[in-house]
Amino acid sequence: MHREVTHRRTVADHGTSSSLSAEDLAALRENLHEQLLFRQEQLRQIAGAARLATGRAEGPPDPWSTSRTEVRNKLAASARMVLADVEAALARMDQGGYGRCHLCLRPVARERLLIVPQARYCARCQQVREADR
């Protein structure tokens, strides 16, 4: 019985010491790019909805207008934050620093990156950051 052995090029080949294969990196880059496009479109739609709301004819005050504006503002802020995280992750990939924790400099677990590809911190350091809040 012959077993095919495949060579997995890891992120270590690119300057970090994680167990990410080239295939993992390609899939993560694609995921991040899809998130980038989604957030950009989301921000366009939120901006369009805001323009429509401000362009309505004058009439009796809408009691829900302020609430809708607050929700739009919070959604836009959240989308901008995620977009910035995604852009930063793509930049780290380009610069060879992707998959390394910003605090302890250890590799971020492959499983964590597959779930949260824009993660800047390993699970332990993320818990410490959240506990400090």
Secondary structure, 3 states (H helix, E strand, C coil): CCCCCCCCCEHHHHCCCCCCEHHHHHHHHHHHHHHHHHHHHHHHHHHHHHHHHHCCCCCCCCCCHHHHHHHHHHHHHHHHHHHHHHHHHHHHHHHCCCCECCCCCCECCHHHHHHCCCCCCCHHHHHHHHHCC
